[in-house]
Amino acid sequence: MLYPVYVHQQEDSAYGAIVPDLPGVHSAADELEQLPRMVQEAVELMYDGETKAPPMPSPLSVHLNQPQYQDGFWMLVDVDLSKVNTRAVRLNISLPEYLVGKIDQAAAARRMSRSAFLALAAEHELSH
């Protein structure tokens, strides 16, 4: 889904990014080429665990003449909303008791639920 992203840079600083259609989603990167990845990450973090899906993007023209967006430039960033699916699906799985104990310890150390830890582990494994 293509979202308008406002990009600004102050002298001797990183590029800042604001996604007006997703309030609270801000990011930054030292290199302009890194911004799409950083925006994706910011969207995923912002909507992690939310029950409501992110709003759909509005046309760029809606934002062009707003005074707070006059000193930078615009990018359209393709945000993969499938990575921010907020609908949980209940699973019934069986694991060895010792493994559940290890999972619970690791999750607690990261201040995560068991489900969040397992989801993160699965994402990590699937990305390789």
Secondary structure, DSSP 8 states (H G I E B T S, - for coil): -EEEEEEEE-TTS-EEEE-TTSTT-EEEESSGGGHHHHHHHHHHHHHTT-SS-------GGGTTT-GGGSSSEEEEEE--GGGG------------HHHHHHHHHHHHHTT--HHHHHHHHHHHHHT-
